[in-house]
Amino acid sequence: MRTYKTSEQLFEQSKNVIPGGVNSPVRAFLAVKRTPVFIHHAKGSHIYDVDGNDYIDYVGSWGPGILGHAHEEVIEEVQKAVYDGLTFGAPTKKEYQLAEMIHEAIPSMELMRMVSSGTEAVMSAIRVARGYTKRDMIVKFKGCYHGHSDGLLVKAGSAALTSAVPDSAGVPRSYTENTLIALYNDKDSVREIFEQYGEKIACIIVEPVAANMGVVLPQDGFLEFLREITNQYGSLLIFDEVITGFRLSYGGAQQYYKVTPDLTTLGKIVGGGMPMAVYGGKREIMEVVSPLGGVYQAGTLSGNPVATTAGIKTLELLKSNLGIYDEIEEKTRCLAEAMKEAGRRKGEPVQVNQVGSLLCCYFTEQQVNDYQGATSSDLDRYTSYFGHMLDHGIYIAPSQFEAMFVSLAHTKEEIQKTCDIILQQ
């Protein structure tokens, strides 16, 4: 029988000094009506909490753990880097080395700038798009998350797709008035916006695979359509590949789907699990960034030597064995089939979306191709599913609207054990 007594105590203590007891809202477990487990350490495909409970982990720090936790070769390189100093606020060779590796993997990123978080990367990329096009408006999609910068914390208004209201207290309405909301996988909603505002739109920003409303795949032709309509109106296309970059394939979603954006944002894997992100794109566009151009962006910890070290080693390991991607996709497919079979056995509606090593299970009769489909899932059923998995040693996202991440470290035996537990629910 698992107990969570120490986690419960730590949670109560944390609430005295940290809002809600956590440093990112999803960690509070509110959506699944549980007390969060506090993690002590991790290795490979496993995490261990402060009460000594062992879990097979399918969160993987929300994506960067594609090789598994504490990969020995990555840790060894990071340890060496730490002894040389944590940060200098000055250029290092490693920044150039990592940038070269990224450019080789993702040729559309001809010039790039390193930052410390996905939020910062997206915020900066949009500033670049506005500076380059000299336009103010941007288009994002309902259900896609691009970090917590003010202009992107918006939801669709009740009146029309183009009505954007702040999705967070503390965000002035004026910050979001240039953010237009379209529907993911709905070409007509995008076309309608461009017909009305096209000459004022700087860019479309999209998760090529929407991985913040669970996992919603782009329908055939959707990404190609976004490329075409931005070209037509002189707007830029930004792929937010903070999650899909180096996970869906070594060249990211743009290689997987064969659609080339103007700008790309990367995070998660590119820092090997350290706080790091990158934005970049066509040389002509990125040359508007200071000190070359008038778009200002800076960061003392950007491209710090420890994070770049972890990123370089992680990408080296991925590049040296590209068969990793087929291997983890096959593991993920096994989990997807188990989820479908569990639904058949129970006679309950289940939709399973999977691409590469990304996976999500929805408890709904509707096909999940968009925000409406995702939000039709039975959240109470997900809560019971989450509790069953956690209490049987399987750690999945404490929210319906997050992805499941599979890593190289997950063994066939662990995948089978997970499938068996899924089928027991």
URVEN-V326187 format. One record per backbone hydrogen bond with DSSP energy under -0.5 kcal/mol. CO is the residue of the C=O (numbers start at 1). NH is the residue of the N-H. E is the energy in kcal/mol with one decimal. If there is no record, write none. Layout:
# URVEN-V326187
CO:NH:E
CO:NH:E
This chain:
# URVEN-V326187
4:8:-2.5
5:9:-2.1
6:10:-2.6
7:11:-2.4
8:12:-1.9
9:13:-2.2
10:14:-2.7
11:15:-1.8
13:16:-1.4
14:17:-1.6
14:18:-2.4
18:21:-2.8
19:22:-1.3
24:27:-1.9
25:28:-2.0
26:29:-1.4
29:32:-0.7
29:34:-1.7
30:33:-1.1
37:39:-0.5
38:50:-2.3
41:48:-2.8
43:46:-2.2
44:69:-3.5
45:57:-3.3
46:43:-2.4
47:55:-2.6
48:40:-3.2
48:41:-1.6
49:52:-2.0
53:49:-2.2
55:47:-1.9
55:57:-0.6
56:395:-2.7
58:405:-2.9
59:62:-0.9
59:63:-1.2
60:63:-0.6
60:65:-1.8
61:64:-0.6
64:66:-1.9
65:68:-0.8
66:408:-3.0
68:71:-0.6
69:44:-2.5
71:75:-2.9
72:76:-2.3
73:77:-1.6
74:78:-2.3
75:79:-2.7
76:80:-1.7
77:81:-2.1
78:82:-2.4
79:83:-1.3
80:84:-0.6
81:84:-1.1
82:85:-1.4
86:306:-0.7
92:95:-0.7
92:96:-0.9
93:97:-2.3
94:98:-2.6
95:99:-2.2
96:100:-2.4
97:101:-1.9
98:102:-2.4
99:103:-2.6
100:104:-2.2
101:105:-1.9
102:106:-3.2
106:109:-2.3
108:110:-1.5
111:281:-2.1
113:279:-2.3
115:277:-2.0
117:121:-2.0
118:122:-2.6
119:123:-2.5
120:124:-2.1
121:125:-2.4
122:126:-2.4
123:127:-1.6
124:128:-2.3
125:129:-2.4
126:130:-2.4
127:131:-2.6
128:132:-2.8
129:133:-2.4
130:134:-1.8
130:135:-0.7
137:202:-3.7
137:203:-0.9
138:180:-3.1
139:205:-2.7
140:182:-2.7
141:144:-2.2
142:184:-0.5
147:146:-0.6
149:152:-1.8
149:153:-0.7
150:153:-1.0
152:154:-1.8
153:167:-3.6
155:165:-1.4
160:157:-0.6
160:163:-1.6
161:181:-1.1
162:164:-0.7
163:157:-2.9
165:155:-1.6
168:171:-1.2
170:172:-0.6
172:175:-1.7
172:176:-0.5
173:176:-1.3
173:177:-0.7
176:179:-1.9
178:138:-2.6
178:180:-0.6
180:140:-2.6
180:182:-0.5
182:142:-2.8
183:186:-1.9
185:187:-0.6
186:190:-1.2
187:191:-2.9
188:192:-2.6
189:193:-1.4
190:194:-2.3
191:195:-2.4
192:196:-1.2
193:197:-3.0
194:198:-2.2
197:200:-3.0
197:201:-0.6
198:201:-1.1
200:137:-1.8
200:202:-0.6
202:236:-2.6
203:139:-2.3
204:238:-3.1
206:208:-0.8
206:240:-2.8
209:211:-1.0
210:216:-2.5
211:403:-0.5
213:215:-0.6
215:217:-0.5
216:210:-2.0
219:222:-2.5
221:225:-2.1
222:226:-2.0
223:227:-2.0
224:228:-2.2
225:229:-2.8
226:230:-1.8
227:231:-1.8
228:232:-2.3
229:233:-1.7
230:234:-0.8
230:235:-2.1
231:234:-0.7
236:204:-2.3
236:238:-0.5
237:239:-0.5
237:262:-2.3
237:263:-1.9
238:206:-2.0
238:240:-0.6
239:241:-1.2
239:265:-2.2
241:245:-2.2
241:267:-0.6
244:247:-1.8
244:248:-2.3
244:249:-0.6
249:246:-0.6
249:252:-1.8
251:255:-0.8
252:256:-2.0
253:257:-3.2
254:258:-0.6
254:259:-1.1
259:261:-0.6
262:282:-1.7
263:239:-2.3
264:280:-2.1
265:241:-2.0
266:278:-2.3
267:270:-2.0
268:271:-1.4
268:273:-1.3
269:272:-2.5
271:274:-2.3
274:276:-0.9
277:115:-3.1
278:266:-3.3
279:113:-3.0
280:264:-3.1
281:110:-0.9
281:111:-2.0
282:286:-2.7
283:287:-1.6
285:288:-1.6
286:289:-1.8
288:295:-3.2
289:292:-1.7
289:293:-1.1
294:296:-0.8
295:290:-3.2
299:302:-1.0
301:304:-1.6
304:308:-2.4
305:309:-1.3
306:310:-2.0
307:311:-2.4
308:312:-2.8
309:313:-2.2
310:314:-2.2
311:315:-2.6
312:316:-2.3
313:317:-2.2
314:318:-2.1
315:319:-2.9
316:320:-2.0
317:321:-0.5
318:321:-1.1
319:322:-0.6
321:324:-2.1
322:325:-1.4
323:327:-2.1
324:328:-2.7
325:329:-1.6
326:330:-2.0
327:331:-1.8
328:332:-2.2
329:333:-2.3
330:334:-1.6
331:335:-1.5
332:336:-2.2
333:337:-2.3
334:338:-1.8
335:339:-2.1
336:340:-2.1
337:341:-2.4
338:342:-2.3
339:343:-1.8
340:344:-2.1
341:345:-2.5
342:346:-2.0
343:347:-1.3
343:348:-1.9
351:353:-0.5
351:362:-3.4
353:360:-2.1
355:358:-2.4
357:406:-1.6
358:355:-2.0
359:404:-2.8
360:353:-2.4
362:351:-2.8
362:364:-1.1
363:378:-2.3
367:369:-1.1
370:374:-2.3
371:375:-2.6
372:376:-0.5
373:376:-0.8
374:377:-1.4
377:379:-0.9
378:382:-1.8
379:383:-2.1
380:384:-2.0
381:385:-2.2
382:386:-3.1
383:387:-2.3
384:388:-2.2
385:389:-2.3
386:390:-2.9
387:391:-2.5
388:392:-0.7
389:392:-0.7
389:394:-2.9
390:393:-1.9
393:56:-2.8
393:395:-0.5
394:396:-0.7
395:58:-2.9
397:399:-0.9
399:402:-0.8
401:214:-0.9
404:359:-1.4
407:410:-1.0
411:415:-2.3
412:416:-2.4
413:417:-2.4
414:418:-2.3
415:419:-2.4
416:420:-2.5
417:421:-2.0
418:422:-2.4
419:423:-2.2
420:424:-0.8
421:425:-0.7
422:425:-0.9
